[in-house]
């Protein structure tokens, strides 16, 4: 009869199989050379408190408790039982653990040397209750070692290694030394772990957990070194698994990746809220709740009452606080975000356009799962907003000032790659420059126009090239075909600079007329960053002061160029005599 069909398998073989459970780390897919614990050796794993560390240690402990093993932790007894239960083992259930296994809470004394206390605890358990050569799985004992005293630390590491070699007990320590917490890696710990059989670090890099191995000796004394392995969480039991390209079912970046946290206004007009979505009162509540998340999905609301500077601050805070695995979405409501590039630079994964049905929102949420935010995150959201701030000058300016202002705006936008568009619009032969300028009714601060030679030049700040057509249809009071023979559109920095250089050369040879006194100034468009003010207060006359973060306009708010926004008009400038150059006919 084959062993596979033998109803009475060899008890020694079964015992050896169970014994292997307490001599391997609970990481699925990890090669044996990086997971096996050799008898009578010390292994150190450095990791901060995280779901990954809990899964590594407590899942390893839960598996090992089916065999003779000793688990020690500096947590309270109730927390130890809770952690084991969370990872699949309820130690309060009768006969659930091996009768020769031990689970203990290690209480450190401020008046005793921590390493001496730890060694006494190990020796006491070895003498009284631990099975011979059984492993010790120890968590949270970083305070037992003298990390700031190199000579003492060396002696402590050597003493622990000698004890394991003498007693044949294997020790696995999972802890966070101050040196590792400060980002100094393995090198300062070389003396401490010189006699250990393995040292590895569980790190959180670019939004994913990785198993970084300095060196690791298995039970065959084979050594692996300098390994870096990406890890994921199983979607079924929160087990750590190795992530590979050949994996058919990719795991989660963190156990909370399936959570979706939304502000109430995001779903206020929907009939039902998708199952599993957590509906919180407002953006502030969402930010507070998500500040401890790792890979959850957050959906913030952007509507007529939201301030762009506030939501920019919230996005940047969440990205810097939670890392690159967190998914941050912003759903537009009633108004569109003209400065979506700023929010994407500050940490948002995507902007959900207004009028997007809920079913498509769910598709977007599903689409960002497993993604890592890849852009560099600015340290200060104010700097990014300042780069997006436009000069408050609006509408017509003389040609030389137009060149200077556009160059400043493009350079200011460069750090966050804010899009801008510069257009050269050749006039029809029978259209005068002054008539075309009067038909150009720019209201949005930062958008400019000028005239030189036979063309009009229009600059749209924070505008994509594809949106320039919509922008022109809004600012010109007459059909474009009546005014212009065509257009030359520039959207990248080099092309804009080349057009400005050509314009500079042209006005140097033939100065362009100044139409300032002949064009009626318009009231500036309402800044939609703070829409809580009454309607009559949302219109302002352009001033020379720089706008605040709340004064960011929006193309898609529905304000038409000829829409009157206030009952009082600005005073018309006193007419001045000027020579009107005749347009050359060709």
C-alpha positions in Angstrom: 0.0 0.0 0.0 1.3 3.4 -0.9 2.0 6.0 1.8 -0.6 8.3 0.2 -3.4 5.7 0.7 -2.2 4.3 4.0 -5.0 4.8 6.6 -2.4 4.6 9.4 0.5 6.8 8.4 3.8 6.5 10.1 3.5 8.4 13.4 7.2 9.4 13.2 6.7 10.9 9.8 3.6 12.8 11.0 5.5 14.0 14.0 8.4 15.3 11.7 5.8 17.1 9.5 4.3 18.8 12.5 7.8 19.7 13.8 8.5 21.5 10.5 5.6 23.8 11.2 7.5 25.4 14.2 10.7 25.8 12.2 9.5 27.9 9.3 8.2 31.4 8.8 4.5 31.7 7.8 5.0 33.4 4.5 3.5 31.5 1.5 5.8 31.2 -1.4 8.9 32.2 0.5 11.8 29.9 -0.5 12.8 27.4 2.2 16.3 28.9 2.2 14.8 32.1 3.5 12.0 30.7 5.7 13.5 27.7 7.6 14.8 28.1 11.1 17.8 25.9 12.0 17.9 24.2 15.4 20.0 26.0 18.1 20.3 29.3 16.2 19.2 32.9 16.6 17.3 34.8 13.9 16.5 38.5 14.1 13.7 40.2 12.2 13.5 43.9 12.4 10.1 45.4 11.7 7.9 48.2 13.0 4.4 47.6 14.3 2.2 47.0 11.2 -0.3 44.5 9.8 2.6 42.8 8.0 4.6 42.3 11.2 1.5 41.0 13.0 0.8 38.6 10.1 4.4 37.4 10.1 4.8 36.8 13.8 1.4 35.7 14.9 0.6 33.5 11.9 4.0 31.8 12.4 3.1 31.4 16.1 -0.4 30.1 15.4 1.1 27.5 13.1 3.8 26.5 15.5 1.5 26.2 18.5 0.2 22.9 17.0 3.7 21.6 18.0 5.9 22.1 21.1 6.8 25.8 20.9 7.3 28.7 23.2 5.7 32.1 22.4 6.8 35.2 24.3 5.6 38.8 23.8 5.8 42.1 25.7 2.1 42.7 25.0 -0.5 42.2 27.7 -2.0 38.7 28.0 -5.3 39.7 26.6 -3.7 41.3 23.6 -1.7 38.2 22.9 -4.8 36.0 22.9 -6.6 38.5 20.7 -3.7 38.6 18.2 -3.6 34.8 18.0 -7.4 34.6 17.5 -7.2 37.2 14.8 -4.7 35.0 12.9 -6.7 31.8 13.2 -6.0 30.3 16.6 -8.3 30.7 19.7 -6.1 29.6 22.6 -9.2 29.6 24.9 -10.6 26.6 23.0 -9.8 23.4 24.8 -7.1 21.2 23.2 -6.5 23.6 20.4 -2.7 23.9 21.1 -0.1 21.3 21.7 0.0 20.3 25.4 3.8 21.0 25.5 3.5 24.5 24.0 3.7 27.7 26.1 2.3 31.2 25.5 3.7 33.8 27.9 3.6 37.6 28.4 7.1 39.0 29.2 7.0 41.9 31.6 10.1 44.1 31.7 11.3 45.8 34.8 12.7 49.3 34.7 15.1 48.5 37.6 16.6 45.4 35.9 18.9 44.9 33.0 16.6 43.9 30.1 18.9 41.4 28.5 19.5 39.7 31.9 15.8 39.5 32.5 15.2 38.0 29.0 17.9 35.4 29.5 16.5 34.4 32.9 13.0 34.0 31.4 14.4 31.8 28.6 16.4 29.7 31.0 13.5 29.4 33.4 11.1 28.2 30.7 13.8 25.8 29.3 14.3 24.3 32.8 10.6 24.1 33.8 8.2 23.8 30.9 9.8 24.0 27.4 10.3 20.8 25.4 13.9 20.1 24.6 15.1 21.9 21.5 11.8 23.6 21.0 11.8 27.0 19.4 11.2 30.3 21.1 9.2 32.9 19.2 9.8 36.3 20.8 8.1 39.6 19.9 8.8 43.2 21.0 12.0 42.8 23.1 14.0 45.7 21.6 14.1 47.4 25.0 16.1 44.5 26.4 19.3 45.4 24.5 21.8 48.2 24.9 21.6 49.7 21.4 23.6 52.8 22.4 26.5 50.8 23.8 28.4 48.9 21.1 30.5 46.7 23.4 27.6 45.7 25.6 25.4 45.1 22.6 28.1 42.7 21.2 28.2 40.8 24.5 24.4 40.5 24.6 24.2 39.1 21.1 27.0 36.6 21.8 25.4 35.5 25.0 22.1 34.8 23.3 23.8 32.9 20.5 25.8 30.8 23.0 22.7 30.0 25.0 20.9 28.7 21.9 23.9 26.6 20.8 24.1 25.1 24.3 20.4 24.4 24.9 19.6 23.6 21.2 16.7 26.0 21.4 16.0 28.1 18.3 15.2 31.8 19.0 13.3 34.0 16.5 13.1 37.7 17.6 10.8 40.2 15.9 11.4 43.7 17.1 12.3 47.3 16.1 15.7 48.5 17.3 16.1 52.3 17.4 18.8 52.1 14.7 16.5 50.5 12.2 13.6 52.8 13.2 15.9 55.8 12.3 16.5 54.2 8.8 20.1 53.2 9.4 19.5 49.6 8.2 21.6 46.6 9.1 25.1 48.0 9.1 25.1 49.4 12.7 23.8 46.0 13.9 26.6 43.9 12.4 28.3 43.4 15.8 25.0 42.4 17.5 24.0 39.8 14.9 27.5 38.5 14.0 26.8 35.2 15.6 23.2 34.9 14.5 22.0 32.5 11.8 19.8 35.1 10.1 18.9 38.8 10.0 16.1 40.3 7.9 14.0 43.4 7.8 10.3 43.7 7.0 10.1 47.2 5.3 7.4 49.3 3.8 8.8 50.7 0.6 6.8 52.7 -2.0 3.6 51.5 -0.6 4.4 47.7 -0.5 6.0 45.5 2.1 9.2 43.8 1.2 11.2 41.0 2.9 14.8 42.3 2.9 17.3 39.6 3.9 20.8 40.5 5.0 21.7 36.9 5.5 19.9 33.7 6.3 21.1 30.2 7.1 18.7 27.3 6.9 18.7 23.9 8.6 21.2 22.6 6.0 23.6 25.5 6.8 23.0 26.9 3.3 23.3 30.7 3.3 21.3 33.2 1.3 22.2 36.9 1.3 21.0 40.3 0.0 17.6 39.2 -1.0 14.6 41.5 -1.5 11.2 39.9 -2.0 7.9 41.8 -2.5 5.0 40.6 -0.2 1.3 40.9 -0.4 -1.6 39.8 1.8 -3.9 37.0 1.0 -7.4 38.1 0.3 -8.9 35.2 2.2 -7.0 34.9 5.5 -4.6 37.9 5.7 -1.7 35.5 5.2 1.6 37.0 3.9 2.3 35.8 0.4 5.2 36.3 -1.9 4.3 38.5 -4.9 5.6 37.3 -8.3 4.8 38.1 -11.9 3.5 34.5 -12.4 1.0 34.9 -9.5 -2.5 34.2 -10.9 -4.4 35.8 -8.0 -2.5 38.9 -6.9 -2.8 39.6 -3.2 -3.6 42.9 -1.4 -1.0 45.5 -0.6 -2.5 45.6 3.0 -5.4 44.0 4.8 -7.5 47.2 4.5 -7.2 47.4 0.7 -10.8 46.4 0.2 -12.2 49.2 2.4 -13.8 52.3 0.7 -14.3 55.4 2.8 -16.4 58.2 1.3 -17.8 61.6 2.3 -21.5 61.7 2.5 -21.9 64.3 -0.2 -20.2 61.9 -2.6 -23.2 59.5 -2.5 -25.9 62.0 -1.2 -27.8 61.9 -4.5 -27.6 58.1 -5.1 -30.4 55.7 -4.3 -28.2 53.3 -2.5 -24.6 53.2 -1.2 -22.6 50.2 -2.5 -22.2 47.4 0.0 -19.1 47.8 2.2 -18.6 51.5 1.6 -18.3 53.5 4.8 -20.3 56.7 4.6 -18.9 59.5 6.8 -20.4 63.0 7.3 -17.8 65.1 5.4 -14.3 65.3 4.1 -12.9 66.2 7.5 -14.3 63.0 8.9 -12.9 60.9 6.1 -9.4 62.4 6.5 -9.5 61.7 10.2 -10.7 58.1 9.7 -8.2 57.4 6.9 -5.2 58.8 8.6 -4.2 55.4 9.9 -5.1 53.5 6.7 -2.5 51.8 4.5 -4.1 50.8 1.2 -7.8 51.7 1.6 -9.7 53.8 -1.0 -10.8 57.3 0.0 -13.3 59.3 -2.0 -13.4 63.0 -1.2 -16.1 65.4 -2.3 -15.5 68.5 -4.4 -18.5 70.8 -4.8 -19.5 74.4 -4.9 -18.9 74.7 -1.1 -15.4 73.2 -1.1 -12.3 75.3 -1.0 -9.6 74.1 -3.3 -6.8 75.0 -0.9 -8.5 72.9 1.9 -8.9 69.8 -0.3 -5.3 70.2 -1.5 -4.2 70.2 2.1 -6.2 67.1 2.9 -5.0 65.2 -0.2 -1.3 66.0 0.6 -1.7 65.2 4.3 -3.2 61.7 3.5 -0.6 60.9 0.9 2.3 61.9 3.2 0.8 60.3 6.3 -0.4 57.0 4.8 2.1 56.3 2.0 1.7 55.4 -1.6 -0.6 52.4 -1.3 -3.6 54.6 -0.2 -6.0 55.3 -3.0 -7.3 58.9 -3.0 -10.1 59.8 -5.4 -12.0 63.1 -5.7 -15.5 63.1 -7.1 -16.7 66.4 -8.6 -20.2 67.6 -7.9 -21.8 70.5 -9.8 -18.4 72.0 -10.7 -15.3 70.7 -12.3 -11.8 71.0 -10.9 -9.8 73.2 -13.3 -6.7 72.6 -11.3 -6.9 68.8 -11.2 -3.2 68.6 -12.1 -2.4 70.3 -8.8 -4.4 67.7 -6.8 -2.9 64.8 -8.8 0.6 66.2 -8.0 -0.2 66.6 -4.3 -1.2 62.9 -4.0 -4.6 62.2 -5.6 -4.9 59.0 -7.7 -7.7 60.2 -9.9 -10.4 62.8 -10.3 -13.9 61.4 -11.0 -15.7 63.9 -13.4 -19.0 65.3 -12.5 -22.1 63.6 -13.8 -20.2 60.3 -13.7 -22.8 57.6 -12.8 -22.3 55.6 -9.6 -21.7 52.4 -11.5 -18.8 54.0 -13.3 -17.5 55.4 -10.0 -17.4 51.8 -8.8 -15.5 50.8 -11.9 -13.0 53.5 -11.1 -12.6 52.3 -7.5 -12.0 48.7 -8.8 -9.5 50.0 -11.3 -7.2 51.6 -8.7 -7.0 48.6 -6.5 -3.4 47.3 -6.3 -2.0 50.5 -7.6 0.9 52.4 -6.0 1.1 56.2 -6.3 4.3 56.7 -8.3 4.8 60.5 -8.4 7.1 62.4 -6.0 5.0 63.9 -3.2 5.6 67.6 -2.4 6.7 68.3 1.2 4.5 71.4 1.4 1.1 71.7 -0.4 1.4 75.5 -0.2 4.4 75.4 -2.5 2.5 73.5 -5.1 -0.5 75.9 -4.8 1.8 78.9 -5.0 3.2 77.4 -8.3 -0.4 77.3 -9.5 -1.2 80.8 -8.4 -1.6 83.1 -11.4 -0.9 86.8 -11.5 -4.1 88.7 -10.9 -3.7 90.6 -14.1 -6.5 89.8 -16.5 -7.5 90.5 -20.1 -5.6 92.9 -22.4 -2.1 94.0 -21.7 0.5 95.6 -24.0 2.6 93.2 -26.0 5.8 93.5 -23.9 4.0 93.1 -20.6 2.1 90.1 -22.2 5.5 88.4 -22.9 6.8 89.1 -19.4 3.6 87.8 -17.7 3.3 84.7 -19.8 7.0 83.8 -19.2 6.5 84.2 -15.5 3.4 82.1 -15.4 5.0 79.3 -17.4 8.0 79.2 -15.2 5.9 79.3 -12.0 3.9 76.4 -13.3 6.9 74.3 -14.2 7.5 72.6 -10.8 4.1 70.9 -10.8 3.8 70.6 -14.6 0.7 72.8 -14.8 -0.6 73.0 -18.4 -0.9 76.3 -20.2 -1.9 77.2 -23.7 -0.7 80.1 -25.9 -2.5 80.8 -29.1 -1.6 83.0 -32.1 -4.7 84.0 -34.0 -4.1 85.6 -37.5 -6.8 88.2 -38.2 -9.0 88.2 -41.2 -8.0 91.0 -43.6 -11.0 93.1 -42.9 -10.9 92.8 -39.1 -9.0 95.4 -37.1 -7.0 94.4 -34.1 -9.0 96.8 -31.9 -12.3 95.1 -32.9 -10.9 91.7 -32.2 -9.7 92.8 -28.8 -13.1 94.2 -27.9 -14.7 90.9 -28.8 -12.3 89.1 -26.5 -14.0 89.3 -23.1 -11.6 87.5 -20.8 -12.8 87.5 -17.1 -10.8 84.7 -15.5 -7.7 86.0 -13.7 -4.5 84.9 -15.2 -5.8 84.7 -18.7 -4.3 87.3 -21.0 -4.5 88.7 -24.5 -2.6 91.2 -26.7 -2.2 92.3 -30.3 0.8 92.7 -32.5 1.2 92.8 -36.2 -1.6 91.0 -37.9 -2.4 88.6 -35.0 -4.1 88.4 -31.7 -2.3 86.4 -28.9 -4.3 84.7 -26.2 -2.9 82.9 -23.1 -4.9 80.5 -21.0 -3.4 79.7 -17.6 -3.8 76.2 -16.3 -5.6 75.0 -19.4 -5.0 71.8 -21.4 -4.4 72.1 -25.1 -7.6 70.1 -25.8 -9.7 72.5 -23.7 -8.5 75.6 -25.6 -11.3 75.4 -28.1 -13.9 75.5 -25.4 -12.1 78.3 -23.7 -12.0 80.4 -26.8 -15.7 79.9 -27.5 -16.4 81.3 -24.1 -14.2 84.4 -24.2 -15.0 85.6 -27.7 -18.3 87.4 -28.1 -18.3 86.9 -31.9 -17.8 83.7 -33.9 -14.2 82.9 -34.3 -14.6 82.3 -38.0 -15.5 86.0 -38.5 -12.4 87.2 -36.8 -9.6 84.9 -37.6 -8.1 83.0 -40.5 -6.9 80.1 -38.3 -4.8 79.5 -35.2 -1.4 78.4 -34.0 -1.7 76.6 -30.7 1.2 75.9 -28.3 0.9 73.8 -25.2 4.4 72.7 -24.2 6.9 75.0 -22.5 9.4 75.0 -25.4 6.8 75.8 -28.0 5.4 78.7 -25.9 8.9 80.0 -25.4 9.6 79.9 -29.1 6.4 81.8 -29.9 7.2 84.4 -27.3 10.7 84.8 -28.7 9.2 85.4 -32.2 6.8 87.9 -30.8 9.6 89.7 -28.9 11.6 89.9 -32.1 8.6 91.2 -34.0 7.8 94.0 -31.6 11.5 95.0 -31.4 11.4 95.6 -35.2 7.9 97.2 -35.2 6.5 98.2 -31.8 2.9 97.1 -31.3 0.3 99.8 -30.5 -0.9 100.1 -26.9 -4.7 99.8 -26.8 -5.0 100.1 -23.0 -7.1 103.3 -23.1 -9.5 102.0 -25.8 -10.6 98.7 -24.2 -13.1 98.7 -21.5 -11.9 96.6 -18.5 -14.1 93.7 -17.4 -15.0 92.5 -14.0 -12.9 89.4 -13.1 -14.6 86.0 -13.0 -15.8 84.7 -9.6 -13.1 82.7 -7.8 -14.6 79.3 -7.2 -12.2 78.2 -4.5 -14.5 79.8 -1.9 -18.1 79.7 -3.1 -19.7 80.2 0.3 -19.8 84.0 -0.2 -22.9 85.6 -1.7 -23.1 85.9 -5.4 -22.5 89.6 -5.5 -19.4 89.2 -3.5 -17.9 86.6 -5.8 -17.0 89.2 -8.5 -14.0 91.3 -8.1 -12.0 93.9 -10.1 -8.5 92.7 -10.8 -5.9 94.2 -8.5 -2.2 94.0 -8.3 -2.2 91.9 -5.2 -1.4 88.2 -5.5 -4.4 85.8 -5.0 -4.8 83.5 -2.1 -5.2 79.7 -2.5 -8.9 80.1 -2.3 -8.9 82.4 -5.3 -8.5 79.8 -8.0 -10.9 80.1 -10.8 -12.6 77.3 -12.8 -13.5 77.2 -16.5 -16.3 74.8 -16.1 -18.4 76.7 -13.6 -20.8 77.7 -16.3 -20.0 81.4 -16.2 -20.4 82.8 -19.7 -18.3 85.7 -21.0 -21.2 88.1 -21.3 -22.8 87.2 -18.0 -23.3 90.2 -15.7 -22.2 89.4 -12.1 -22.7 92.7 -10.2 -25.2 95.6 -10.2 -22.4 98.2 -10.2 -19.9 98.6 -13.0 -16.3 99.8 -12.8 -15.7 103.4 -13.9 -14.8 103.7 -17.5 -11.3 105.2 -18.1 -11.1 108.7 -19.5 -10.8 108.5 -23.3 -7.4 109.3 -24.6 -6.4 110.5 -28.0 -4.4 107.9 -29.9 -3.4 107.2 -33.4 -5.2 104.2 -34.8 -3.0 102.4 -37.2 -4.7 101.2 -40.3 -4.5 97.5 -40.9 -2.6 96.7 -44.0 -4.6 94.8 -46.6 -3.0 92.0 -48.4 
